[in-house]
Amino acid sequence: MMLDESKVRKLERDLVFFFIVLITFCKSFAVAAFHYYGNQAYYYVIFDTVLFVFPIIYFSIKYKSMDKQNDEINKKMEHYTQIVDNTSAALWSYDIHTKQFYFSKGVSKLFGYKHNYLSYDPEKRWIGAVHPRDLSIVGELMEDVAIGLDTSKEFRIILPNKEVKWIQMTGSPYYSRIGMLDKVTGVVIEITEQIKYKEKFQYLAHHDPLTELPNRTYLKNHLKLEEKNLPFSLLFIDLDRFKIVNDTQGHEFGDLLLIEVSKRFKQCIYGKDSLIRYGGDEFIIILDNADKEETIEICKKIIHEFREPFIIKGLEFFSSPSIGIGLYPLDGKSMEEIIQAADTAMYHAKENGRNNYKFFKSSLNEVNRRKLQLENRMRRGLENKEFYVQYQPKVRLSDDKVVGMEALMRWSSSELGEISPVEFIPLAEELGIIVEMGEWILQEAAAQCKQWQEEGLTELTVSVNISPVQFKDQKFVTRVLHVLQQTGLQPEYLEIELTESIMQDIENAKFVLECLQEIGVKVAIDDFGTGYSSLNYLRHLPINTLKIDKSFIHGINTKEDEESIVKTIVYMGHNMKFEVVAEGIENASQLRFLQDLNCEIGQGFYFSKPLTYEDFVQRYVSSSAEGTLLKS
């Protein structure tokens, strides 16, 4: 520890005073001795001299020792000062009495000035380097310093070269021995990098790393209704069939699609509007101060933009948006209520054909309640065996003979009554239990077909609809094999019906279909003509049957275009060696048209509606000797 300069000065004054007193005493003593002893006084003079010189020699040695000690301490302090000056921090002190700041040399690195420059006239110099927007923060710091409070403030400074830095200035009061505030001392450090990391963290917390759009957290923390005095429209957008793309093409492909989708959304909105990635394939657009007509215009623009294909890794892919719209303050008083309203409307848009927009209506809450009811009861329905199978006959059109049946799942809820498949099957896919349900109906249908073969319908086949979700399950082929082994049904009497959506992942579809072909199971493409089929793909896939969608059959004898489509499908199917099945036959004229085209198989209400087990037994199993259809 360095000696206090004031103490050294006091010691020097005390020594001088002591020597003066000592010399005066010695001189007085020598004079008195001379007058008293005469010639013998020299003894006393010698004594006087020794007494005078000895303290001088003693204190000289002592003082040099203290001076040497002080030099060593000063060297250490200089060393410590160099260490401080060479760091990115600076020490500062504010004298309460002189109102003056003092800085260590390290301040020059922070402010870009010579350190002495900042110690004088702080208002015009170092405070003048503070960023204009942060002057109020420095004002608070000065107030704290003036009254001796502990303080710590973060603010920006502008260097002479216009570089902007963030610094943190901390200070603590220093009091005199009598308890008076004497000065405030502290440290100044640069925190630019820390601020950058903090800002980056905040950005990542509030933005989606894939699309760089604001995320759900941003929506919750920044878009508060109390800050929005004007009405707005909230669009809740879900990408149709995105899950199929993600599952079949892989997550990397799905991510690239989401990036392109976000770019296309940006092209449809204005600068004042907000685009948020809410999660997965869900996006939210907030249209500030937009009326209903302006909202409709934006929705139409979005749907129009999505007509163009997305090019991902050289492949074309079409995606469409289902848009639900919530209006503030009409549909809710909080952001959560507006989002819920728009989400509800979005599901309504999906149920009405997708690729469209719907405004929220209070009646849609009933739809949501209904959906929640079904969700809660569906799993219990499986456990309680509330699901059952109906069978619709498939008839050979050349002789009216029943050659097969399509197994159709039905649900009779003990609490809600009969539930339409149109209602519960999409919900089962959404909840992820369609695989379990599909496996159950496959087991039931195969076992029933085997039983009826043993009771006389020896050539009877059974067709089972397979969900795209179930088809993509890695254990699907294994499960089919397990069902055949358990029921004893020969593979050639089981037909798997798939929709054209499997074409979206042609490689996986081809692999699974080849496995089924190797087993001996037949494959039919259901609702043909309404989906994604490419003739080139069909030519290379092991498919046995094309089923013409009933919407085309209904147009026979009423719409020439529909008849032309039916003719084309039948001729194409025959040329490609496929069996052709017409579904939805409802009258004799439709039947004759199909017979003239040599269409092999038909099914529909003209022959029979779907039948329960008991009705099927009564109508067909008991008449199996004749082998012909008994019309209702």
ABEGO torsion letter per residue (X at the ends): XBBBAAAAAAAAAAAAAAAAAAAAAAAAAAAAAAAAAEAAAAAAAAAAAAAAAAAAAAAAAAAAAAAAAAAAAAAAAAAAAAAAAABABBBBBBBAAAGBBBBBAAAAAAAGBBAAAAABGAAABAAAABBAAAAAAAAAAAAAAAAGBBBBBBBBBBBAAGBBBBBBBBBBBBBBAAGBBABBBBBBBBAAAAAAAAAAAAAAAABBAAAGBBBAAAAAAABBAAABABBBBBBBBBBBGAAAAAAAAEAAAAAAAAAAAAAAAAAABBAABBBBBAEEABBBBBBBGBBAAAAAAAAAAAAAAAABBBBBGGBBBBBBBBBBBBBOAAAEABAAAAAAAAAAAAAAAAAAGEGBBBBBBAAAAAAAAAAAAAAAAAAAAAAAGABBBBBBBBBBAAAGBBABBBBBBBBBBAAAEBBBAAAAAAAAAAAGAAAAAAAAAAAAAAAAAAAAAAAGBAABBBBBBBBAAAAABAAAAAAAAAAAAAAGBBAAABBBBBBAAAAABAAAAAAAAAAAAAAGBBBBBBGBGABABBAAAAAABBBABBBBBAAAAAABGABAAAAAAAAAAAAAAAAAGBBBBBBGBABAAAAAAAAAAGBABBBEAAABBBBBAAAAAAAAAAAAAAGBBBBX
